[in-house]
Amino acid sequence: MWNKLHIRFSCFQKTLLSPLKSGGGSLVVLSFLLLGIACSKAPSGILSEKEMQRVQTDMMVADALIYTNQKDFSTDTAKVALYESVFRKHKITQAVYDSSLIWYGKNLDIYMKMYDRILADVNRRIRDLGDVQAEAAPASNRDSVDIWPRRSFMVFHPKAVFNGITFDIKPDKHYASGSSFVLGMRVWGMPDDMRSHPELRISVVQRDTILTEQATIEKDGYYELALSSMPTRQVQRVYGYVWLNSNDTAYHKIYIDGMKLMRYNYGTPFETQWGEAEPVD
């Protein structure tokens, strides 16, 4: 009988057998070429690309659940419990996840390719559920609260039919007069030769008065657009958009994440950023 040798690599398995008869005995000649192909570019102790993709997809879904179910996730304890359920699902610790985030943050070329797959996974789930805006979060007496009703990330693509996201918030109980609203997000992947640039717009309705602020983003960074309402009337509606002219094909993709819409009560101090590398807590 001929001997069979199974060689198991960590990424793939292959059986190579070259039998030769010689002098009534058996000889197995194994010939193979070890290619310098690794399962993942990530080093030991860091989640592989496939693992990180699965974890990040679930983390983004978790973020979406938090933003669209603010009543159920109104405390840090509830949010942490949700994130920990993701870690348990994938049998990892937060320390491993945090270390992996740092490593991929230093290897953006790898992460950006993976990010496309993550968004495809999330968007597939969203299409299955229906991409609808969440109902307006209940009015809160807290000095500041995030009222952003949609998912916290998006991608501008030159072949997209509509490159943008809109929001239209009509709370059951009007927001307090003098409320301020700050639309914030992180933007990355913008080339220097773009002819068009992402536009931000936010408006508030106070009875027969509409106040509006808008701005254009011209480079990567963290941005916040603020609008303060009049102190004499309650706010009935908050609406706006983030939009890019899709006729401009001088870019591959532009990524936006960390989207939020903070509402501040009248007199509550706040600061805004425009173009900084990272948000300041």
C-alpha positions as CSV (number, residue, x, y, z in Angstrom):
1,M,0.0,0.0,0.0
2,W,1.1,3.5,-0.6
3,N,1.6,5.9,2.2
4,K,-0.4,9.0,2.3
5,L,0.9,12.2,3.9
6,H,-1.6,14.9,4.8
7,I,-0.1,18.3,5.3
8,R,-2.3,20.7,7.2
9,F,-1.6,24.4,7.0
10,S,-3.4,26.8,9.3
11,C,-5.2,28.4,6.4
12,F,-5.6,25.5,4.0
13,Q,-5.1,21.8,3.7
14,K,-3.5,20.0,0.9
15,T,-2.5,16.3,0.2
16,L,0.4,15.8,-2.2
17,L,1.4,12.3,-3.1
18,S,3.8,11.0,-5.7
19,P,4.1,7.2,-5.6
20,L,7.1,5.4,-7.1
21,K,7.8,1.6,-7.0
22,S,11.3,0.6,-6.4
23,G,12.7,-3.0,-5.6
24,G,9.3,-4.3,-4.4
25,G,9.2,-1.7,-1.7
26,S,7.2,1.5,-1.5
27,L,8.6,5.0,-1.6
28,V,6.6,8.2,-1.2
29,V,8.2,11.2,-2.7
30,L,6.6,14.4,-1.5
31,S,7.2,17.6,-3.5
32,F,5.7,20.8,-2.5
33,L,6.4,24.5,-2.6
34,L,5.8,26.6,0.5
35,L,4.4,29.9,-0.7
36,G,4.8,32.9,1.6
37,I,1.1,33.3,2.0
38,A,-0.2,34.0,5.5
39,C,-3.7,33.6,6.8
40,S,-3.8,37.1,7.9
41,K,-1.4,40.1,7.9
42,A,-2.2,40.7,11.6
43,P,0.5,39.6,14.1
44,S,0.0,37.2,17.0
45,G,-2.4,38.4,19.6
46,I,-4.3,40.6,17.0
47,L,-7.6,39.5,15.5
48,S,-7.2,38.3,11.9
49,E,-8.9,40.3,9.1
50,K,-11.8,37.8,8.9
51,E,-12.2,37.8,12.7
52,M,-12.0,41.6,12.9
53,Q,-14.5,41.9,10.1
54,R,-17.0,39.7,11.9
55,V,-16.5,41.5,15.2
56,Q,-16.7,45.0,13.7
57,T,-19.8,44.1,11.8
58,D,-21.5,43.1,15.1
59,M,-20.1,46.1,16.9
60,M,-21.6,48.4,14.3
61,V,-24.9,46.7,14.6
62,A,-24.7,47.2,18.4
63,D,-24.0,50.9,17.8
64,A,-27.1,51.1,15.6
65,L,-29.2,49.4,18.3
66,I,-28.0,51.9,20.8
67,Y,-28.7,54.9,18.6
68,T,-32.1,53.7,17.6
69,N,-33.2,52.4,21.0
70,Q,-32.1,55.2,23.3
71,K,-34.7,54.3,25.9
72,D,-33.4,50.8,26.3
73,F,-29.7,51.9,26.2
74,S,-30.0,55.1,28.2
75,T,-27.3,54.0,30.7
76,D,-23.6,53.2,30.3
77,T,-24.3,49.9,32.0
78,A,-26.7,48.8,29.3
79,K,-24.4,49.9,26.5
80,V,-21.4,48.0,28.1
81,A,-23.5,44.9,28.5
82,L,-24.4,45.0,24.8
83,Y,-20.7,45.3,23.7
84,E,-19.7,42.6,26.1
85,S,-22.3,40.3,24.5
86,V,-20.5,40.8,21.2
87,F,-17.2,39.9,22.8
88,R,-18.7,36.7,24.3
89,K,-20.2,35.8,20.9
90,H,-16.8,35.9,19.3
91,K,-15.0,34.5,22.4
92,I,-12.6,37.4,22.8
93,T,-11.9,39.9,25.5
94,Q,-12.1,43.7,25.3
95,A,-8.3,43.8,25.7
96,V,-7.9,41.8,22.5
97,Y,-10.4,43.9,20.7
98,D,-8.8,47.2,21.9
99,S,-5.3,45.9,20.9
100,S,-6.7,44.9,17.5
101,L,-8.3,48.4,17.0
102,I,-5.0,50.0,17.7
103,W,-3.1,47.8,15.3
104,Y,-5.6,48.2,12.4
105,G,-5.6,52.0,13.1
106,K,-1.9,51.9,12.4
107,N,-2.4,49.9,9.2
108,L,-5.2,51.8,7.5
109,D,-4.5,50.3,4.1
110,I,-5.5,46.9,5.5
111,Y,-8.4,48.3,7.5
112,M,-9.9,50.4,4.7
113,K,-10.2,47.3,2.5
114,M,-11.7,45.4,5.4
115,Y,-14.0,48.3,6.2
116,D,-15.6,48.0,2.7
117,R,-16.5,44.4,3.5
118,I,-17.8,45.4,7.0
119,L,-20.1,48.0,5.5
120,A,-21.3,45.5,2.9
121,D,-22.2,43.1,5.7
122,V,-24.0,45.8,7.7
123,N,-25.8,47.2,4.7
124,R,-26.9,43.7,3.8
125,R,-28.5,43.4,7.2
126,I,-30.0,46.8,7.0
127,R,-31.6,46.0,3.6
128,D,-33.1,42.8,5.2
129,L,-34.6,44.9,8.0
130,G,-35.4,48.0,5.9
131,D,-33.3,51.2,6.1
132,V,-35.7,53.4,8.0
133,Q,-35.1,56.3,10.3
134,A,-35.7,55.6,14.0
135,E,-38.5,57.5,15.8
136,A,-37.4,60.6,17.6
137,A,-35.9,60.0,21.0
138,P,-38.1,61.2,23.8
139,A,-37.4,64.7,25.1
140,S,-34.9,64.7,27.9
141,N,-34.2,67.0,30.8
142,R,-30.5,66.2,30.6
143,D,-28.2,69.1,29.6
144,S,-27.0,67.2,26.6
145,V,-28.3,64.1,24.7
146,D,-27.5,62.5,21.3
147,I,-30.7,62.5,19.1
148,W,-29.1,61.2,15.9
149,P,-31.8,58.8,14.4
150,R,-29.9,56.9,11.8
151,R,-26.8,54.6,11.6
152,S,-23.6,56.2,12.6
153,F,-21.6,55.6,9.4
154,M,-21.9,55.9,5.7
155,V,-19.7,55.8,2.5
156,F,-19.6,58.2,-0.4
157,H,-19.1,56.3,-3.7
158,P,-18.8,57.9,-7.2
159,K,-21.2,55.3,-8.7
160,A,-23.9,55.7,-6.0
161,V,-27.3,56.9,-7.2
162,F,-27.6,59.2,-4.1
163,N,-24.5,60.0,-2.1
164,G,-26.0,61.2,1.1
165,I,-28.1,60.7,4.2
166,T,-31.1,62.8,5.4
167,F,-32.7,63.2,8.8
168,D,-36.0,64.7,9.9
169,I,-36.7,64.7,13.6
170,K,-40.2,65.6,14.9
171,P,-40.3,64.9,18.7
172,D,-43.6,64.2,20.3
173,K,-42.8,66.8,22.9
174,H,-41.1,69.9,21.5
175,Y,-37.5,70.5,22.4
176,A,-36.9,73.3,24.8
177,S,-36.6,76.9,23.5
178,G,-33.0,78.0,23.1
179,S,-31.8,74.4,22.4
180,S,-28.5,74.1,20.5
181,F,-27.8,71.3,18.0
182,V,-24.4,70.0,17.0
183,L,-24.0,67.6,14.0
184,G,-20.7,65.8,14.3
185,M,-18.8,63.2,12.3
186,R,-15.4,61.9,11.3
187,V,-14.4,62.1,7.6
188,W,-11.6,60.3,5.9
189,G,-10.4,59.2,2.5
190,M,-10.8,62.6,0.8
191,P,-8.3,63.2,-2.1
192,D,-6.8,66.7,-2.7
193,D,-8.1,67.0,-6.3
194,M,-11.8,66.6,-5.6
195,R,-14.0,69.0,-7.5
196,S,-17.0,68.6,-5.2
197,H,-17.0,68.3,-1.4
198,P,-19.4,66.9,1.2
199,E,-22.0,69.4,2.4
200,L,-23.6,69.5,5.8
201,R,-26.9,71.2,6.6
202,I,-29.0,71.4,9.7
203,S,-32.2,73.4,10.2
204,V,-34.7,73.9,13.0
205,V,-38.3,74.9,12.9
206,Q,-39.7,77.2,15.6
207,R,-43.3,77.9,14.6
208,D,-43.1,80.1,11.5
209,T,-39.4,80.5,11.7
210,I,-36.7,78.3,10.2
211,L,-33.0,78.7,11.1
212,T,-30.3,77.0,9.1
213,E,-26.6,76.4,9.2
214,Q,-24.6,74.7,6.5
215,A,-20.9,74.1,5.7
216,T,-18.6,72.3,3.3
217,I,-15.9,69.8,4.2
218,E,-12.7,70.0,2.2
219,K,-10.3,67.6,3.9
220,D,-10.1,64.6,6.3
221,G,-10.8,65.3,10.0
222,Y,-13.4,65.5,12.6
223,Y,-16.2,68.1,12.1
224,E,-19.0,69.6,14.1
225,L,-21.7,72.0,12.7
226,A,-23.6,73.9,15.4
227,L,-27.0,75.7,15.3
228,S,-28.6,77.5,18.2
229,S,-32.3,78.1,18.2
230,M,-34.1,81.2,19.4
231,P,-34.6,81.3,23.2
232,T,-38.2,82.4,22.9
233,R,-39.8,79.5,21.1
234,Q,-39.8,75.7,21.4
235,V,-38.2,73.6,18.6
236,Q,-40.8,71.6,16.7
237,R,-38.6,70.0,14.1
238,V,-34.9,69.4,13.3
239,Y,-33.8,68.3,9.9
240,G,-31.0,68.3,7.4
241,Y,-28.5,66.2,5.4
242,V,-25.0,65.2,4.7
243,W,-24.6,65.1,0.9
244,L,-22.0,64.9,-1.9
245,N,-22.5,65.6,-5.6
246,S,-22.1,62.1,-7.1
247,N,-21.1,63.5,-10.5
248,D,-17.6,64.0,-9.2
249,T,-15.6,60.9,-10.1
250,A,-12.2,62.1,-8.9
251,Y,-12.3,59.9,-5.8
252,H,-12.6,56.3,-4.9
253,K,-14.5,56.3,-1.7
254,I,-15.0,58.7,1.2
255,Y,-15.8,57.3,4.6
256,I,-17.9,58.9,7.4
257,D,-18.3,57.5,10.8
258,G,-19.0,58.5,14.4
259,M,-22.1,60.5,13.3
260,K,-24.1,62.1,16.1
261,L,-26.5,65.0,16.6
262,M,-26.1,66.4,20.1
263,R,-28.8,68.6,21.6
264,Y,-27.9,71.0,24.4
265,N,-30.3,72.8,26.7
266,Y,-30.3,76.5,26.6
267,G,-27.3,77.9,28.6
268,T,-25.4,74.6,28.5
269,P,-21.8,75.4,27.4
270,F,-20.3,73.4,24.6
271,E,-17.4,73.6,22.2
272,T,-17.2,72.6,18.5
273,Q,-14.4,71.3,16.3
274,W,-13.7,71.8,12.7
275,G,-11.1,69.7,10.8
276,E,-9.2,68.3,13.9
277,A,-7.7,64.9,13.5
278,E,-9.7,63.4,16.4
279,P,-12.7,64.5,18.5
280,V,-11.9,66.0,21.8
281,D,-13.8,64.5,24.7
